[in-house]
């Protein structure tokens, strides 16, 4: 699903060397996207927000194709698939997922915080701000954790709508903009000196292209089997630029691995199985804390496979072992670093026109 997304690209990259064993059917709502034409067959659907029509399109595609495995390319897909398997249990074995209620917890950053607190999991301190009614409580929270703090949408992705405030003046300026929005205030993770250094840099002038360096973000990935078994926990340090991963390197850290494992155990307790991604950073005192959960593969899936952890192979080992898909995971740590660079991809007008006209494209 959403084969045109960054996750879609990562899944395609991860299975490229196994395409002789895998027939790929892509689903996307936009015709002019190069990932459409990396599939064996692609269907053009309406947008997911057009819920009734999208579900109808999706059922029609399943009826025609009868796929063995259905993967999410976005958060919205993960929620749709979890709800779909509950509504249509005859398709449940095709969707490696758990309860839709759990997906909603993962995608709602405040519910994620509450879940983590209930299970004694280290999570960034967070405050839910709603329409100004709890302004005094917000100011008390800010005095407790101190500036800088992060503001982010309760539900969001790719760092969109996320920014920092550094003092009371900033707070007074931004609150009117969120008068009718639900937002999350969250403690700043990372060493404050790094933030101050960058702020001082910006005070000398604003570059044409800039973004706050995000080099200490840690991603933990694992897969929960339907019986509760938890696969190997893989941890990597990822450098993000404007919300996209460009540099990935595996690390070994028992503290972080144990945190991810405990998150997986807790999610299984409330009804989750399948993919789990845990995003973490150290707080001002160096203590690792979670700030986000994801119920899908991510923008670093391909990088993890190149290093030594094959999510797709591991997923099929657990949920579709009868197909014997090769697993590229390695037992020993590969000493290397993955960098992502831009590439060119030619889309032929005739292919785009075929997909737009017929709503399906064949390789």
Secondary structure, 3 states (H helix, E strand, C coil): CCCCCHHHHHHHHHHHHHCCCCCCEEEECCCCCHHHHHCCEEEECCCCCCHHHHHHHHHHHHHHHCCCCCCCCCHHHHHHHHHHHHHCHHHHHHCCCCCHHHHHHHHCHHHHHHHHHHCCCCECCEEEEECCCCHHHHHHHHHHHCCCEEEEECCCCCCCCCEEECCHHHHHHHHHHHCCCEEEEEECCCCHHHHHHHHHHHHCCCCCCCCCCEEEEEEEEEEECCCCCECCCEEEEEEEECCEEEEEEECCCHHHHHHHHHHHHHHHHCCCCEEEEEEEEECCCCCEEEEEEECCCCCCHHHHHHHCCCHHHHHHHHHCHHHCCCCCCCCCCCCCCEECCCCCCCCCHHHHHHHHHHCEEEC
